[in-house]
Amino acid sequence: MNAFSISASSYTHSSFPNSHSSSSSSSSSSYPQQQHALPQNRKIQILCNHGPILRKLTLFNLNSRTRSNFICAANREAEEAFKKTVELDKLIDMLREANPRELQKLVVENILAFNPGFWIRLAARSDTCKSEDDKKDYEELATTVMSVVDLVVHKTKERIESATDVLKGILKPVLNDEGEISWPPRDPQALKLMEMEINQRGQVGQLDEGFLAEVSAQLRQAKEDGDKPGLEAMLQKVLQLYASNSLSKRSYAMKGEEVLKDEQFLETIIQAPEREWNGILINGLTIGAGDVSPEELYAVLKKRMERTLIRTEGGSYQQRILTEYLKGIETRAHEIVQVLQSQRKPQ
């Protein structure tokens, strides 16, 4: 397909010419001036005769104000259109001056800009070229950019399909004989198998941003639907297993030969299933039956949060999921501490 199959067509607006008509006016001298005042009923009659004219004048004033508003709105639209044209021209100039590697980067960074408006503007600039060489350059640029855009879209689609396949593989242990997902799983070993699947796929680099984006998108849709609590819980479990697996890869419990009890306690919670957190907190905190104070746990949670923020890309799904997992532990710890403190108060 020719990249310039859509050509830009220009058109002009023609305004109505102002018509000037001259009319002969009768001399005022032909009508003698009346020195006496008009009778009252005559004045009323004149006002009645001129009533339609007065109404027309009033409507003319109102229409003038409305027309002014329309003109202002049209001016704003013209200004916005001009700004968009300037932005498109700037992008086109950058693409023309870029080498192949730079051009590909520009296309990826500005992928949303390649809409019909871009191609129409590019075609318009080609139409105004004075030399055939310049016209040829624009046609080659259009073909190159179109090829890169198609490639980017194709790769994005492949990543989405790959992420969906990875998620299906992780959920395979919870599929029943009919191929449907039942949640909570009937087989108590299903969660263990899901965890093993996540560990294996994480080792080969399949749990990337594309995978996390796919799970997050499906979880968001399940929450919006509101009628699939099982699906929502299952996808949340996938993200919990991912976070637990990722945060467990690095340990801070040893300082030389010394074991840091607060760090070790936090890592025990991180590695445990969410349903076991309550028991671990009750048995591990000093307010319960353990030897780690709530303040010590909050302090190491803060440290781990800071380390996670440093080691992950800002704004990424990975960063958001890992920090939310740590915040979940912190929230649960606060809840347990409040419950234990209320039980210690004298009745």
Secondary structure, DSSP 8 states (H G I E B T S, - for coil): --TTSS---------------------GGGS----S---HHHHHHHHHHTHHHHHHHHHHHHHHHHHHHHHHHHHHHHHHHHHHHHHHHHHHHHHHH--HHHHHHHHHHTGGG-SHHHHHHHHHHHHT-SSHHHHHHHHHHHHHHHHHHHHHHHHHHHHHHHHHHHHHHHHGGGB-TTS-B-SS-SSTTHHHHHHHHHHHHHHTT-SSHHHHHHHHHHHHHHHHH-S-HHHHHHHHHHHHHHHHHHHTTS---EETTEE-HHHHHHHHHHHS-GGGHHHHHHHHBTTTTSSB-HHHHHHHHHHHHHHHHHHS-TT-HHHHHHHHHHHHHHHHHHHHHHHHHHHHS--
